[in-house]
Amino acid sequence: MKASKIVDLDQLGQFAKAARAAGQKVVLCHGTFDLIHIGHVRHLQTAAAEGDLLFVTITADRFVNKGPGRPIFNQQLRAENLAALEAVAHVAIVDDRTAIPAIEAVQPAVYAKGSDYQKPQDDLTGNITKEQNAVKDCGGRTVYTDDIVFSSSQLLNEHFNVFSPDVKDYLRHFGERFQAGEIIDMIKGLKKLKVLVVGDAIVDEYHYTQPMGQTGKGNILAVKHQSVEQFAGGSLAVANHIAGYCDQVGLLTMLGAQQSFEGFIRDKLKSNITPTFFFRDDAPTVRKSRFVDDASSKLFEVYYNEDSPLPEQLNRSLCKWLRENLGDYDCVIVPDFGNGFISRDMARTLSQHAPFLAVNTQINSGNRGFHTVNRYPRADFVSLNEPELRLAVHNRTDPIDIVAGQVGERVRARYVVTTRGREGLLLRDLGDSLSYQIPALSFKVVDRIGAGDAFLSLAGICIAGKLAPEIAGFVGSAAAAIDVQIVCNRESVEPPDLFKYIVTLLK
């Protein structure tokens, strides 16, 4: 009986249509329902009393982004839990971030939400207003049940070992000093910050394949090509992250005159980004093609780029543009991937004229051993992984906090962040001689590509906006934790997702 109550969304719509024809009133509830507790049960019982049939829809797993390891229970188990309740007539899974597809399919007479959604301004996603409008458009009304309220996130955090003891300890101490609401308000206060992003434009390309085994002749892996997907990466991804939090974002980058991808790139950039493109006649736009198997493991990658020194005339034009325009911005974020765009002259110009400069110099297979942050005479905020940091001062052995201090002195940076993957990060405030150790805030990794860019973007604008360095590190870490759950740069870390994540972490 329980399994028969679980249907797809189309079937749910058909059942609703038949119910209306029979003169019955349909009530709809929607949510994640990750951990069913007495608050949920009473909410559903109260909702059921508003009509003749109660339908419940749940958000599909891939759209649940409430925090580390969420959802705890997969969509099938969540649906079965709901179907076991006597008050529930049918359950369906919605493959969307909002309830709108369910509302349009069911066209409920009543859409029931908990009392914690009664104030739209308290909804971090902004979706409740859209859902209310969708209900009104189909002739229904929204009601709010008012009964005992529990926080599923808090119960999961406390009793389901979502976090390791170290992470629990960090979040407890951090939460004693900073509230989620005040951090979110601080992030919202960054909207007026004028930000310029300077860095390589990269078209990331994933070729999805199915391994076929070793070839008949030779030790070569054969794969069957299935599909290809392209993403706006590099400085394009950084600009898109920042554009969710700051109203005015400029972008300076270089495209190749050959295979420029200009139309694709413009289409992928958010509307509040003002791009300035310089074109290099003897090069294509940087493209990195990665071949991945059906488990999303990367097999190998192919670079399409020209990393020889910039033509002198182009180099002079770029430096001239920087000198004339850097003063128009509050903050300059430089994701320097070492793919031939940012010359030494440009790095010096950025150091001399940027009002606030945040830099990452990434080591990759195309520049290993030749690309360090030392090319910048000055930076205010530096974010590097441990190998990048150690290479900058050729120090393999000293503790990482000492190495971070050496790099900070070398480039005259006040803030130096060392990202360490699963070990989290170390943020050194060299001005106040303080260090902040922040653990990794995610335990579900889909794809690590782009996580460092998300951290640089959010932590960089937070420091530029004069948020406390400990808060900036926390916000950047939360952004990176969300980003590792996204394939490459398919999506940006959007404010509603970041805000929900912060609330969940600090419950």
Secondary structure, DSSP 8 states (H G I E B T S, - for coil): -TGGGB--HHHHHHHHHHHHHTT--EEEEEE--SS--HHHHHHHHHHHTTSSEEEEEEE-GGG--SSTT--SS-HHHHHHHHHTSTT--EEEEE-SSSSHHHHHHH--SEEEEEGGGSSGGG-SSSHHHHHHHHHHHTT-EEEEE-S----HHHHHHHHS--S-HHHHHHHHHHHHH--HHHHHHHHHTTTT-EEEEES-EEEEEEEEEEEEEE-SSSS-EEEEEEEEEEEEEEHHHHHHHHHTT-SEEEEEEEEEEES--HHHHHHHS-TTEEEEEEEEEEEE-EEEEEEE-TT--EEEEEEE---S---HHHHHHHHHHHHHHGGG-SEEEEEE--SSSS-HHHHHHHHHH-SSEEEEE---TTTTTT--GGG-S--SEEEEEHHHHHHHHT-SSS-HHHHHHHHHHHHT-SEEEEE-GGG-EEEEETTTTEEEEE-------S--TTHHHHHHHHHHHHHHTT--HHHHHHHHHHHHHHHTTSSTTSS---HHHHHHHHHHHT-
